[in-house]
Amino acid sequence: MQVSPMKARLLLFKERLEREVLSHPVIAANPYTSWFKHGQFSRAQARAFLVQFSVFSNQFLVAQLRKVLNADTLEEMHASKEILVNELGVGFRAASGRQDEELGSIHGSIEGGRFHFRAAHFELLVRMAEQFGLGFSDLGKRRHGERSTLSFCDELIRLYGHEDYAIAAAASWAVENWAAAGFWDELVEGWKKYRDHQNLSKLDMVFFTWHARLEANHAQHTWEELETCYAHKDIDEDSFVRHANEMLDGVCVFWRGLDAQRRKIGDDIQHVKVS
């Protein structure tokens, strides 16, 4: 079947994105998640990770709201709201298939979905962190963030929440495709092995297992958004690639910071044992 010139250009652009963006080191070779997936971390390392991840998770809402507010069209606003409102606790509603009573479905739309406080992604993370002796006041605030974590959060606000929606769309596409590229699966694998090593049969890790299933839907929304933009706007492909990679550079700072932090905690623990 013959495709239109616009579709042909879009296919070539997708190939370029696969080649020049999705090969970024934070997607192709993340040292932290490669270590984490073995589950050989200490309780102190688990606590530190949960605190930093909670800061990113909570502060991400600021960037996502800015992306909603800066949308150029109603369709773009809807696409951004899908992610924001799901983060806040409205489950996706699918036409068919299994749906969790609180969390909803991993497919579909927030249209017609139900809101539950307990389904908010940050609250899922809080419940997990409580199992490690961390309370609500220990989590999510900028004051708890390491410099690398806050750098990532600031890059999200600068790029993902940029008032130029073309830049925001590039950053959003990069973030959601990073999230769908497999790091959630490595985190889940690590938590499961940690649970088994520590005999924690009741460890609540729904925040991670649900995200591992959910992120493909978020990424699909950004691909759809890209197709919509491509059909109605002249996209500067070089700018898109550049800003997508800038966003992934910001993501990389976050993970490298986590990797440095876990090594320091490991060295401190070893020093105490030796002493």
C-alpha atoms as an extended CHARMM CRD file, in Angstrom:
* protein
*
       275  EXT
         1         1  MET       CA              0.0000000000        0.0000000000        0.0000000000  PROA      1               0.0000000000
         2         2  GLN       CA              1.3480000000        3.4100000000       -0.9610000000  PROA      2               0.0000000000
         3         3  VAL       CA              1.8660000000        5.8410000000        1.9130000000  PROA      3               0.0000000000
         4         4  SER       CA              1.4770000000        9.6110000000        1.7740000000  PROA      4               0.0000000000
         5         5  PRO       CA              4.5770000000       11.8470000000        1.6000000000  PROA      5               0.0000000000
         6         6  MET       CA              3.8910000000       13.0090000000        5.1770000000  PROA      6               0.0000000000
         7         7  LYS       CA              3.7240000000        9.4090000000        6.4410000000  PROA      7               0.0000000000
         8         8  ALA       CA              6.9220000000        8.5630000000        4.5850000000  PROA      8               0.0000000000
         9         9  ARG       CA              8.7390000000       11.5010000000        6.2100000000  PROA      9               0.0000000000
        10        10  LEU       CA              7.3780000000       10.4970000000        9.6130000000  PROA      10              0.0000000000
        11        11  LEU       CA              8.6610000000        6.9400000000        9.1910000000  PROA      11              0.0000000000
        12        12  LEU       CA             12.1130000000        8.2540000000        8.3340000000  PROA      12              0.0000000000
        13        13  PHE       CA             11.9920000000       10.5680000000       11.3530000000  PROA      13              0.0000000000
        14        14  LYS       CA             11.0370000000        7.6620000000       13.6170000000  PROA      14              0.0000000000
        15        15  GLU       CA             14.0240000000        5.7270000000       12.3120000000  PROA      15              0.0000000000
        16        16  ARG       CA             16.2370000000        8.7030000000       13.0810000000  PROA      16              0.0000000000
        17        17  LEU       CA             14.8650000000        8.9080000000       16.6280000000  PROA      17              0.0000000000
        18        18  GLU       CA             15.5550000000        5.2190000000       17.1540000000  PROA      18              0.0000000000
        19        19  ARG       CA             19.0920000000        5.7120000000       15.9090000000  PROA      19              0.0000000000
        20        20  GLU       CA             20.0490000000        9.0690000000       17.4460000000  PROA      20              0.0000000000
        21        21  VAL       CA             17.9940000000        9.2820000000       20.6450000000  PROA      21              0.0000000000
        22        22  LEU       CA             16.9140000000        5.8610000000       21.8600000000  PROA      22              0.0000000000
        23        23  SER       CA             20.5530000000        4.7380000000       21.7450000000  PROA      23              0.0000000000
        24        24  HSD       CA             21.3840000000        7.2490000000       24.5140000000  PROA      24              0.0000000000
        25        25  PRO       CA             23.5620000000        5.7250000000       27.2930000000  PROA      25              0.0000000000
        26        26  VAL       CA             20.8700000000        6.1560000000       29.9470000000  PROA      26              0.0000000000
        27        27  ILE       CA             18.6420000000        3.8620000000       27.8750000000  PROA      27              0.0000000000
        28        28  ALA       CA             21.2570000000        1.5320000000       26.4370000000  PROA      28              0.0000000000
        29        29  ALA       CA             23.4770000000        1.0160000000       29.5000000000  PROA      29              0.0000000000
        30        30  ASN       CA             22.2490000000        2.3330000000       32.8550000000  PROA      30              0.0000000000
        31        31  PRO       CA             24.8760000000        1.3280000000       35.4580000000  PROA      31              0.0000000000
        32        32  TYR       CA             22.5860000000        1.8400000000       38.4410000000  PROA      32              0.0000000000
        33        33  THR       CA             19.7280000000       -0.3560000000       37.2710000000  PROA      33              0.0000000000
        34        34  SER       CA             22.2140000000       -2.9460000000       35.9870000000  PROA      34              0.0000000000
        35        35  TRP       CA             23.4780000000       -3.1910000000       39.5880000000  PROA      35              0.0000000000
        36        36  PHE       CA             20.0750000000       -2.8520000000       41.2380000000  PROA      36              0.0000000000
        37        37  LYS       CA             18.4470000000       -5.7250000000       39.3390000000  PROA      37              0.0000000000
        38        38  HSD       CA             20.5760000000       -8.2600000000       41.2440000000  PROA      38              0.0000000000
        39        39  GLY       CA             18.8650000000       -7.2880000000       44.5090000000  PROA      39              0.0000000000
        40        40  GLN       CA             22.1330000000       -7.2180000000       46.4480000000  PROA      40              0.0000000000
        41        41  PHE       CA             21.5490000000       -3.8550000000       48.0770000000  PROA      41              0.0000000000
        42        42  SER       CA             21.3940000000       -2.9810000000       51.7460000000  PROA      42              0.0000000000
        43        43  ARG       CA             18.4630000000       -1.5090000000       53.6290000000  PROA      43              0.0000000000
        44        44  ALA       CA             20.3440000000        1.8030000000       53.7640000000  PROA      44              0.0000000000
        45        45  GLN       CA             20.8080000000        1.7720000000       49.9980000000  PROA      45              0.0000000000
        46        46  ALA       CA             17.1160000000        0.9170000000       49.5150000000  PROA      46              0.0000000000
        47        47  ARG       CA             16.0570000000        3.8090000000       51.7620000000  PROA      47              0.0000000000
        48        48  ALA       CA             18.3210000000        6.2740000000       49.9600000000  PROA      48              0.0000000000
        49        49  PHE       CA             17.0070000000        5.1780000000       46.5840000000  PROA      49              0.0000000000
        50        50  LEU       CA             13.3700000000        5.4980000000       47.6770000000  PROA      50              0.0000000000
        51        51  VAL       CA             13.9210000000        9.0190000000       48.9990000000  PROA      51              0.0000000000
        52        52  GLN       CA             15.5630000000       10.2550000000       45.7900000000  PROA      52              0.0000000000
        53        53  PHE       CA             13.0240000000        8.5170000000       43.5750000000  PROA      53              0.0000000000
        54        54  SER       CA             10.2130000000       10.0640000000       45.6180000000  PROA      54              0.0000000000
        55        55  VAL       CA             11.6350000000       13.5520000000       45.0000000000  PROA      55              0.0000000000
        56        56  PHE       CA             11.6980000000       12.9450000000       41.2570000000  PROA      56              0.0000000000
        57        57  SER       CA              8.2400000000       11.3340000000       41.2860000000  PROA      57              0.0000000000
        58        58  ASN       CA              6.6080000000       14.1760000000       43.1980000000  PROA      58              0.0000000000
        59        59  GLN       CA              8.4120000000       17.0420000000       41.4590000000  PROA      59              0.0000000000
        60        60  PHE       CA              7.5970000000       15.5500000000       38.0530000000  PROA      60              0.0000000000
        61        61  LEU       CA              4.0440000000       16.8100000000       38.5960000000  PROA      61              0.0000000000
        62        62  VAL       CA              5.2880000000       20.3930000000       38.3240000000  PROA      62              0.0000000000
        63        63  ALA       CA              6.7800000000       19.7560000000       34.8920000000  PROA      63              0.0000000000
        64        64  GLN       CA              3.7430000000       17.8120000000       33.6900000000  PROA      64              0.0000000000
        65        65  LEU       CA              1.3510000000       20.5800000000       34.7740000000  PROA      65              0.0000000000
        66        66  ARG       CA              3.4750000000       23.1620000000       32.9550000000  PROA      66              0.0000000000
        67        67  LYS       CA              3.2720000000       20.9720000000       29.8530000000  PROA      67              0.0000000000
        68        68  VAL       CA             -0.5270000000       20.9500000000       30.1150000000  PROA      68              0.0000000000
        69        69  LEU       CA             -0.6530000000       24.7280000000       30.5340000000  PROA      69              0.0000000000
        70        70  ASN       CA              1.7120000000       25.3930000000       27.6160000000  PROA      70              0.0000000000
        71        71  ALA       CA             -0.0810000000       23.1770000000       25.0800000000  PROA      71              0.0000000000
        72        72  ASP       CA             -0.6680000000       24.8070000000       21.6990000000  PROA      72              0.0000000000
        73        73  THR       CA             -3.8580000000       22.8980000000       20.9140000000  PROA      73              0.0000000000
        74        74  LEU       CA             -6.6800000000       21.2380000000       22.7790000000  PROA      74              0.0000000000
        75        75  GLU       CA             -5.5280000000       17.8480000000       21.4990000000  PROA      75              0.0000000000
        76        76  GLU       CA             -2.0410000000       18.4320000000       22.9180000000  PROA      76              0.0000000000
        77        77  MET       CA             -3.5410000000       19.5070000000       26.2130000000  PROA      77              0.0000000000
        78        78  HSD       CA             -5.6170000000       16.3270000000       26.3390000000  PROA      78              0.0000000000
        79        79  ALA       CA             -2.5610000000       14.1660000000       25.6160000000  PROA      79              0.0000000000
        80        80  SER       CA             -0.6350000000       15.8510000000       28.4450000000  PROA      80              0.0000000000
        81        81  LYS       CA             -3.5800000000       15.5970000000       30.8280000000  PROA      81              0.0000000000
        82        82  GLU       CA             -3.7360000000       11.8490000000       30.2530000000  PROA      82              0.0000000000
        83        83  ILE       CA             -0.3830000000       11.4850000000       31.9900000000  PROA      83              0.0000000000
        84        84  LEU       CA             -0.8730000000       14.1740000000       34.6430000000  PROA      84              0.0000000000
        85        85  VAL       CA             -4.2650000000       13.0130000000       35.8350000000  PROA      85              0.0000000000
        86        86  ASN       CA             -3.2170000000        9.3580000000       35.8340000000  PROA      86              0.0000000000
        87        87  GLU       CA             -0.2520000000       10.3480000000       38.0240000000  PROA      87              0.0000000000
        88        88  LEU       CA             -2.6910000000       12.0550000000       40.4060000000  PROA      88              0.0000000000
        89        89  GLY       CA             -4.9130000000        9.0150000000       40.8170000000  PROA      89              0.0000000000
        90        90  VAL       CA             -7.3490000000        8.6430000000       37.9240000000  PROA      90              0.0000000000
        91        91  GLY       CA             -7.0640000000        5.1950000000       36.4040000000  PROA      91              0.0000000000
        92        92  PHE       CA             -7.0650000000        4.5750000000       32.6800000000  PROA      92              0.0000000000
        93        93  ARG       CA            -10.2980000000        3.0770000000       31.4650000000  PROA      93              0.0000000000
        94        94  ALA       CA            -10.1380000000        0.5090000000       28.6810000000  PROA      94              0.0000000000
        95        95  ALA       CA            -12.9630000000       -0.7610000000       26.4960000000  PROA      95              0.0000000000
        96        96  SER       CA            -12.1250000000       -4.3210000000       27.4950000000  PROA      96              0.0000000000
        97        97  GLY       CA             -9.6250000000       -6.3300000000       29.5010000000  PROA      97              0.0000000000
        98        98  ARG       CA             -8.6520000000       -6.6170000000       33.1310000000  PROA      98              0.0000000000
        99        99  GLN       CA             -8.9320000000       -3.5140000000       35.2930000000  PROA      99              0.0000000000
       100       100  ASP       CA             -7.7360000000       -3.0590000000       38.8590000000  PROA      100             0.0000000000
       101       101  GLU       CA            -10.4660000000       -1.6960000000       41.1320000000  PROA      101             0.0000000000
       102       102  GLU       CA             -8.3270000000        1.2390000000       42.2850000000  PROA      102             0.0000000000
       103       103  LEU       CA             -5.5870000000        1.6040000000       39.6870000000  PROA      103             0.0000000000
       104       104  GLY       CA             -7.7110000000        1.0640000000       36.5890000000  PROA      104             0.0000000000
       105       105  SER       CA             -6.2350000000       -0.3710000000       33.4090000000  PROA      105             0.0000000000
       106       106  ILE       CA             -2.7980000000       -0.1310000000       31.8460000000  PROA      106             0.0000000000
       107       107  HSD       CA             -4.4880000000        0.8240000000       28.5610000000  PROA      107             0.0000000000
       108       108  GLY       CA             -7.1060000000        3.3010000000       27.4370000000  PROA      108             0.0000000000
       109       109  SER       CA             -7.8310000000        6.8290000000       28.5720000000  PROA      109             0.0000000000
       110       110  ILE       CA             -8.5750000000        8.7580000000       31.7410000000  PROA      110             0.0000000000
       111       111  GLU       CA            -11.9030000000        9.6990000000       30.1130000000  PROA      111             0.0000000000
       112       112  GLY       CA            -14.5190000000        8.0560000000       32.3120000000  PROA      112             0.0000000000
       113       113  GLY       CA            -11.8810000000        6.7830000000       34.7430000000  PROA      113             0.0000000000
       114       114  ARG       CA            -12.3140000000        6.8660000000       38.5110000000  PROA      114             0.0000000000
       115       115  PHE       CA            -10.2600000000        8.8780000000       40.9760000000  PROA      115             0.0000000000
       116       116  HSD       CA             -8.8090000000        7.2440000000       44.0780000000  PROA      116             0.0000000000
       117       117  PHE       CA             -6.4110000000        8.9920000000       46.4500000000  PROA      117             0.0000000000
       118       118  ARG       CA             -4.6720000000        5.6590000000       46.9950000000  PROA      118             0.0000000000
       119       119  ALA       CA             -4.0810000000        5.2900000000       43.2550000000  PROA      119             0.0000000000
       120       120  ALA       CA             -1.9210000000        8.4230000000       43.0440000000  PROA      120             0.0000000000
       121       121  HSD       CA              1.5380000000        7.3040000000       42.0320000000  PROA      121             0.0000000000
       122       122  PHE       CA              3.2510000000        9.2360000000       44.8190000000  PROA      122             0.0000000000
       123       123  GLU       CA              0.9850000000        7.6100000000       47.4080000000  PROA      123             0.0000000000
       124       124  LEU       CA              1.8940000000        4.1710000000       46.0580000000  PROA      124             0.0000000000
       125       125  LEU       CA              5.5400000000        5.0710000000       46.6090000000  PROA      125             0.0000000000
       126       126  VAL       CA              4.8640000000        6.4280000000       50.0970000000  PROA      126             0.0000000000
       127       127  ARG       CA              3.2530000000        3.1310000000       51.1110000000  PROA      127             0.0000000000
       128       128  MET       CA              6.2770000000        1.2170000000       49.9140000000  PROA      128             0.0000000000
       129       129  ALA       CA              8.7360000000        3.5660000000       51.6310000000  PROA      129             0.0000000000
       130       130  GLU       CA              6.8770000000        3.1870000000       54.9370000000  PROA      130             0.0000000000
       131       131  GLN       CA              8.0490000000       -0.4220000000       55.0000000000  PROA      131             0.0000000000
       132       132  PHE       CA             11.6050000000        0.9380000000       55.2770000000  PROA      132             0.0000000000
       133       133  GLY       CA             10.8390000000        3.2890000000       58.1470000000  PROA      133             0.0000000000
       134       134  LEU       CA             10.2950000000        6.3550000000       55.9740000000  PROA      134             0.0000000000
       135       135  GLY       CA              7.3120000000        8.6500000000       56.5640000000  PROA      135             0.0000000000
       136       136  PHE       CA              5.4450000000       11.1150000000       54.3690000000  PROA      136             0.0000000000
       137       137  SER       CA              7.5700000000       13.9930000000       55.6720000000  PROA      137             0.0000000000
       138       138  ASP       CA             10.7420000000       12.1730000000       54.5830000000  PROA      138             0.0000000000
       139       139  LEU       CA              9.6870000000       11.9500000000       50.9580000000  PROA      139             0.0000000000
       140       140  GLY       CA              9.0150000000       13.9620000000       47.8220000000  PROA      140             0.0000000000
       141       141  LYS       CA             10.1590000000       17.4310000000       48.9020000000  PROA      141             0.0000000000
       142       142  ARG       CA             12.9930000000       19.2700000000       47.1590000000  PROA      142             0.0000000000
       143       143  ARG       CA             14.8030000000       19.5960000000       50.4830000000  PROA      143             0.0000000000
       144       144  HSD       CA             15.3510000000       15.8350000000       50.4410000000  PROA      144             0.0000000000
       145       145  GLY       CA             16.9040000000       15.7930000000       46.9860000000  PROA      145             0.0000000000
       146       146  GLU       CA             20.5890000000       15.3010000000       46.2440000000  PROA      146             0.0000000000
       147       147  ARG       CA             22.1560000000       17.7980000000       43.8540000000  PROA      147             0.0000000000
       148       148  SER       CA             21.9150000000       15.3210000000       40.9590000000  PROA      148             0.0000000000
       149       149  THR       CA             18.2420000000       14.6380000000       41.6760000000  PROA      149             0.0000000000
       150       150  LEU       CA             17.3960000000       18.3350000000       41.8020000000  PROA      150             0.0000000000
       151       151  SER       CA             19.3480000000       18.9160000000       38.5830000000  PROA      151             0.0000000000
       152       152  PHE       CA             17.1280000000       16.3390000000       36.9060000000  PROA      152             0.0000000000
       153       153  CYS       CA             13.9690000000       17.9140000000       38.3400000000  PROA      153             0.0000000000
       154       154  ASP       CA             15.0960000000       21.3400000000       37.1180000000  PROA      154             0.0000000000
       155       155  GLU       CA             15.8050000000       19.9840000000       33.6470000000  PROA      155             0.0000000000
       156       156  LEU       CA             12.3110000000       18.5070000000       33.6010000000  PROA      156             0.0000000000
       157       157  ILE       CA             10.8530000000       21.9210000000       34.3760000000  PROA      157             0.0000000000
       158       158  ARG       CA             13.1200000000       23.6580000000       31.8480000000  PROA      158             0.0000000000
       159       159  LEU       CA             12.6090000000       21.2470000000       28.9480000000  PROA      159             0.0000000000
       160       160  TYR       CA              9.5720000000       19.0640000000       29.6330000000  PROA      160             0.0000000000
       161       161  GLY       CA              7.6460000000       22.0770000000       30.9140000000  PROA      161             0.0000000000
       162       162  HSD       CA              9.0500000000       24.5440000000       28.3550000000  PROA      162             0.0000000000
       163       163  GLU       CA              6.6850000000       27.2480000000       27.1210000000  PROA      163             0.0000000000
       164       164  ASP       CA              7.7020000000       26.3630000000       23.5600000000  PROA      164             0.0000000000
       165       165  TYR       CA              5.5630000000       23.2740000000       23.1620000000  PROA      165             0.0000000000
       166       166  ALA       CA              7.8020000000       21.8800000000       20.4270000000  PROA      166             0.0000000000
       167       167  ILE       CA             10.6390000000       21.6460000000       22.9720000000  PROA      167             0.0000000000
       168       168  ALA       CA              8.2800000000       20.2390000000       25.6060000000  PROA      168             0.0000000000
       169       169  ALA       CA              7.0540000000       17.5960000000       23.1680000000  PROA      169             0.0000000000
       170       170  ALA       CA             10.6140000000       16.5100000000       22.3990000000  PROA      170             0.0000000000
       171       171  ALA       CA             11.4630000000       16.2500000000       26.0960000000  PROA      171             0.0000000000
       172       172  SER       CA              8.2100000000       14.4310000000       26.8460000000  PROA      172             0.0000000000
       173       173  TRP       CA              8.7960000000       11.9690000000       24.0420000000  PROA      173             0.0000000000
       174       174  ALA       CA             12.2950000000       11.2860000000       25.3820000000  PROA      174             0.0000000000
       175       175  VAL       CA             11.1810000000       10.8350000000       29.0020000000  PROA      175             0.0000000000
       176       176  GLU       CA              8.2900000000        8.5140000000       28.2410000000  PROA      176             0.0000000000
       177       177  ASN       CA             10.2860000000        6.3740000000       25.8430000000  PROA      177             0.0000000000
       178       178  TRP       CA             13.1090000000        6.1750000000       28.3980000000  PROA      178             0.0000000000
       179       179  ALA       CA             10.5260000000        5.0500000000       30.9480000000  PROA      179             0.0000000000
       180       180  ALA       CA              9.1970000000        2.4050000000       28.5710000000  PROA      180             0.0000000000
       181       181  ALA       CA             12.6210000000        1.0840000000       27.5640000000  PROA      181             0.0000000000
       182       182  GLY       CA             13.0200000000       -1.4300000000       30.3880000000  PROA      182             0.0000000000
       183       183  PHE       CA             14.4770000000        0.2310000000       33.4830000000  PROA      183             0.0000000000
       184       184  TRP       CA             11.2360000000       -0.4010000000       35.3920000000  PROA      184             0.0000000000
       185       185  ASP       CA             11.6250000000       -4.1190000000       34.7040000000  PROA      185             0.0000000000
       186       186  GLU       CA             15.1660000000       -4.0370000000       36.1140000000  PROA      186             0.0000000000
       187       187  LEU       CA             13.9460000000       -2.2650000000       39.2540000000  PROA      187             0.0000000000
       188       188  VAL       CA             11.1380000000       -4.7950000000       39.7180000000  PROA      188             0.0000000000
       189       189  GLU       CA             13.5950000000       -7.6610000000       39.2620000000  PROA      189             0.0000000000
       190       190  GLY       CA             15.8390000000       -6.1300000000       41.9170000000  PROA      190             0.0000000000
       191       191  TRP       CA             13.0320000000       -5.6150000000       44.4100000000  PROA      191             0.0000000000
       192       192  LYS       CA             11.8040000000       -9.1850000000       43.9400000000  PROA      192             0.0000000000
       193       193  LYS       CA             15.2810000000      -10.6080000000       44.5420000000  PROA      193             0.0000000000
       194       194  TYR       CA             15.7320000000       -8.3430000000       47.5650000000  PROA      194             0.0000000000
       195       195  ARG       CA             12.3710000000       -9.5060000000       48.9090000000  PROA      195             0.0000000000
       196       196  ASP       CA             13.3990000000      -13.1300000000       48.5300000000  PROA      196             0.0000000000
       197       197  HSD       CA             16.8850000000      -12.5840000000       50.0140000000  PROA      197             0.0000000000
       198       198  GLN       CA             15.4170000000      -10.7950000000       53.0400000000  PROA      198             0.0000000000
       199       199  ASN       CA             12.3890000000      -13.1110000000       53.4360000000  PROA      199             0.0000000000
       200       200  LEU       CA             10.0060000000      -10.1730000000       53.0450000000  PROA      200             0.0000000000
       201       201  SER       CA              7.0940000000      -12.0730000000       51.5480000000  PROA      201             0.0000000000
       202       202  LYS       CA              4.6540000000       -9.1930000000       52.1510000000  PROA      202             0.0000000000
       203       203  LEU       CA              6.8090000000       -6.4380000000       50.6580000000  PROA      203             0.0000000000
       204       204  ASP       CA              4.4530000000       -3.9870000000       48.9340000000  PROA      204             0.0000000000
       205       205  MET       CA              6.1270000000       -2.9400000000       45.6800000000  PROA      205             0.0000000000
       206       206  VAL       CA              3.0280000000       -2.0740000000       43.6590000000  PROA      206             0.0000000000
       207       207  PHE       CA              4.4990000000        1.3150000000       42.7460000000  PROA      207             0.0000000000
       208       208  PHE       CA              7.2060000000       -0.4450000000       40.7370000000  PROA      208             0.0000000000
       209       209  THR       CA              5.2770000000       -3.4330000000       39.3930000000  PROA      209             0.0000000000
       210       210  TRP       CA              2.4100000000       -1.2140000000       38.2200000000  PROA      210             0.0000000000
       211       211  HSD       CA              4.7220000000        1.2470000000       36.4950000000  PROA      211             0.0000000000
       212       212  ALA       CA              6.5020000000       -1.5710000000       34.7250000000  PROA      212             0.0000000000
       213       213  ARG       CA              3.1480000000       -2.4840000000       33.1700000000  PROA      213             0.0000000000
       214       214  LEU       CA              1.8850000000        1.0550000000       32.6980000000  PROA      214             0.0000000000
       215       215  GLU       CA              4.6790000000        2.9580000000       31.0060000000  PROA      215             0.0000000000
       216       216  ALA       CA              4.1040000000        1.4650000000       27.5580000000  PROA      216             0.0000000000
       217       217  ASN       CA              0.7410000000        3.2870000000       27.5310000000  PROA      217             0.0000000000
       218       218  HSD       CA              2.3910000000        6.6000000000       28.4530000000  PROA      218             0.0000000000
       219       219  ALA       CA              4.9290000000        6.1130000000       25.6720000000  PROA      219             0.0000000000
       220       220  GLN       CA              2.1460000000        5.3390000000       23.2090000000  PROA      220             0.0000000000
       221       221  HSD       CA              0.5160000000        8.6810000000       24.0610000000  PROA      221             0.0000000000
       222       222  THR       CA              3.7500000000       10.5060000000       23.1910000000  PROA      222             0.0000000000
       223       223  TRP       CA              4.0780000000        8.6410000000       19.8550000000  PROA      223             0.0000000000
       224       224  GLU       CA              0.4730000000        9.6140000000       19.0780000000  PROA      224             0.0000000000
       225       225  GLU       CA              1.2320000000       13.1990000000       20.0860000000  PROA      225             0.0000000000
       226       226  LEU       CA              4.2620000000       13.1940000000       17.7870000000  PROA      226             0.0000000000
       227       227  GLU       CA              2.1680000000       11.9480000000       14.8690000000  PROA      227             0.0000000000
       228       228  THR       CA             -0.4430000000       14.6380000000       15.5340000000  PROA      228             0.0000000000
       229       229  CYS       CA              2.2300000000       17.3500000000       15.6520000000  PROA      229             0.0000000000
       230       230  TYR       CA              3.8420000000       16.0390000000       12.4960000000  PROA      230             0.0000000000
       231       231  ALA       CA              0.5270000000       16.0830000000       10.6470000000  PROA      231             0.0000000000
       232       232  HSD       CA             -0.3270000000       19.6800000000       11.5860000000  PROA      232             0.0000000000
       233       233  LYS       CA              2.9910000000       21.4490000000       12.1150000000  PROA      233             0.0000000000
       234       234  ASP       CA              6.3900000000       21.8810000000       10.5530000000  PROA      234             0.0000000000
       235       235  ILE       CA              8.6240000000       20.0700000000       13.0240000000  PROA      235             0.0000000000
       236       236  ASP       CA             12.2500000000       21.1040000000       13.2280000000  PROA      236             0.0000000000
       237       237  GLU       CA             13.6730000000       17.5920000000       13.3680000000  PROA      237             0.0000000000
       238       238  ASP       CA             17.1790000000       18.7140000000       14.3460000000  PROA      238             0.0000000000
       239       239  SER       CA             15.7790000000       20.7330000000       17.2570000000  PROA      239             0.0000000000
       240       240  PHE       CA             13.5870000000       17.8150000000       18.3420000000  PROA      240             0.0000000000
       241       241  VAL       CA             16.5410000000       15.4180000000       18.3980000000  PROA      241             0.0000000000
       242       242  ARG       CA             18.7530000000       17.9350000000       20.2010000000  PROA      242             0.0000000000
       243       243  HSD       CA             16.2330000000       18.6670000000       22.9570000000  PROA      243             0.0000000000
       244       244  ALA       CA             15.2820000000       15.0150000000       23.3600000000  PROA      244             0.0000000000
       245       245  ASN       CA             18.9460000000       14.2120000000       23.9640000000  PROA      245             0.0000000000
       246       246  GLU       CA             19.2960000000       17.1640000000       26.3510000000  PROA      246             0.0000000000
       247       247  MET       CA             16.4310000000       15.7350000000       28.3490000000  PROA      247             0.0000000000
       248       248  LEU       CA             18.0460000000       12.3080000000       28.4310000000  PROA      248             0.0000000000
       249       249  ASP       CA             21.2930000000       13.9420000000       29.5610000000  PROA      249             0.0000000000
       250       250  GLY       CA             19.2980000000       15.2630000000       32.5330000000  PROA      250             0.0000000000
       251       251  VAL       CA             17.9150000000       11.7780000000       33.2080000000  PROA      251             0.0000000000
       252       252  CYS       CA             21.4690000000       10.4240000000       33.0700000000  PROA      252             0.0000000000
       253       253  VAL       CA             22.6190000000       12.8740000000       35.7510000000  PROA      253             0.0000000000
       254       254  PHE       CA             19.9230000000       11.4880000000       38.0580000000  PROA      254             0.0000000000
       255       255  TRP       CA             20.9680000000        7.8420000000       37.6280000000  PROA      255             0.0000000000
       256       256  ARG       CA             24.6700000000        8.6100000000       37.8930000000  PROA      256             0.0000000000
       257       257  GLY       CA             23.9390000000       10.4660000000       41.1050000000  PROA      257             0.0000000000
       258       258  LEU       CA             22.1120000000        7.4140000000       42.4420000000  PROA      258             0.0000000000
       259       259  ASP       CA             25.0260000000        5.2080000000       41.4080000000  PROA      259             0.0000000000
       260       260  ALA       CA             27.5220000000        7.4360000000       43.2270000000  PROA      260             0.0000000000
       261       261  GLN       CA             25.2580000000        7.5560000000       46.2980000000  PROA      261             0.0000000000
       262       262  ARG       CA             24.8700000000        3.7700000000       46.5330000000  PROA      262             0.0000000000
       263       263  ARG       CA             28.6380000000        3.3080000000       46.1950000000  PROA      263             0.0000000000
       264       264  LYS       CA             29.2830000000        5.7920000000       49.0060000000  PROA      264             0.0000000000
       265       265  ILE       CA             26.7350000000        4.0840000000       51.2520000000  PROA      265             0.0000000000
       266       266  GLY       CA             28.3240000000        0.7130000000       50.4300000000  PROA      266             0.0000000000
       267       267  ASP       CA             31.7950000000        2.0570000000       51.2660000000  PROA      267             0.0000000000
       268       268  ASP       CA             30.5180000000        3.5620000000       54.5200000000  PROA      268             0.0000000000
       269       269  ILE       CA             28.9210000000        0.2530000000       55.5300000000  PROA      269             0.0000000000
       270       270  GLN       CA             32.1070000000       -1.6390000000       54.6940000000  PROA      270             0.0000000000
       271       271  HSD       CA             34.1790000000        0.8550000000       56.6720000000  PROA      271             0.0000000000
       272       272  VAL       CA             31.9770000000        0.3620000000       59.7250000000  PROA      272             0.0000000000
       273       273  LYS       CA             32.2800000000       -3.4440000000       59.4170000000  PROA      273             0.0000000000
       274       274  VAL       CA             36.0600000000       -3.2810000000       59.0910000000  PROA      274             0.0000000000
       275       275  SER       CA             36.4030000000       -0.8460000000       61.9750000000  PROA      275             0.0000000000
